[in-house]
């Protein structure tokens, strides 16, 4: 009986093996053969494209080498000055620290002698030196130089090649950026755009600002005129939610109904990223060239980081009762700053929530509820937030501490951007204004 059961079990196992073999022959073998074939094709494509790219790189390299020697020499000289100044400041600070440390050692020795002594007069006449020694404690911050390579441009190769910049001022301590702010910021100029209820702006370079609504227009603040115009391929009732400029100067934008990110290349719009069910709300370009996009879906909100078209990171927002993310920017310390309907959220680069800013006491001039729109950051990690209800811009530090208001007069600030010289540009959303204002707010 046991033998017959084993034989039956063996027959069942063999039938299962036959089924497995049939599946392997009919499905997996052809599938793997096709995959191998596709891989061979892909390998050839990669090799061909790599060869093509290599030729283009060599061609571009030949062009750059003709112009680059002088620029490299100038930048190295500038870098050497930054290094010398930084090292000098640190050494001066080091000497001060060593002197203070020597004083502390002397005080410690004197205190120990007093403790060991039975001289009542010495003990009674003792005076603490701690307060005096604490006053001498000052930490001077010296930032590291950064070099940002840019796409070559024969018209302005020096500017296009790259900008040597530092994170924070070398002449100020870690807590001194507040004194950089002007007591009364000044509107230095403005440009007429012809766009009513203006919202979205982005800096291409100093004094060259993109403004977008149904189309995109590039304005030159020096010439006070429009120098380029692009039409967006969009639906009848579709509007532009936000725009940004890539490090190579290409414009990217998001539309309200297609749930997609577009890029303008050779003055033609191409779809860059399709988000399907997720609605994009705001977009910005990170320090390293990634795209940061805020998006919502059925009252869920998240921030997604893209390298080109590849998703690299998702920051899921815990609050599922709101889906109102608007504008986004990255601070110099790599924090991610996002404006919402009535608050500003700030996350670390890894996606941890750092703080929320719910506004300061309302400016007495208007005394309305905090209504954040556009958001921008400067070279000193200040965060600037457009408050359309109170016709002002809030300035807070990188930790969320309120610093000051920038009074915008009768303007209704919406979109914000800051150029490489730390001038603030704001889009006036007031009816029939149609202007972008340029504001100086730092003592530089």
Buried (B, 14 or more C-beta within 10 A) or exposed (E): EEEEEEEEEEEEEEEEEEEEEEEEEEEEEEEEEEEEEEEEEEEEEEEEEEEEEEEEEEEEEEEBEEBBEEBEEEBEEEEEEBEEEBEEBBEEBEEBBEEBEEBBEEBEEEEEEEEEEEEEEEEEEEEEBEEEBEEEEEEBBBBEBEEBEBEBEEEEBEEBBBBBBBBBBBEBBEEBBBEBBBEEBEBEBBBEBEBEBBBBBBBBBEBBBBBBBEEBBBBBBEEEEBEBEBEBEBEEEBBBBBBBBBBEEBBBBBBBEBBBBBBBEEEEBEEBBEBEEBBBBBBBBBBEEBBBBBBBBEEBBBBBBBEEEEEEBEBEBEEEEBBBBBBBBBBBBEBBBBBBBBBBBBBEBEBEEBBEBEBBEBBEEEEEEBBBBBBBBBBBBBBBBBBBBBBBBBBBBBEBEEBBBBBBEEBBBBBBBBBEEBBBBBBBBBEEBBBBBBBBBBEE
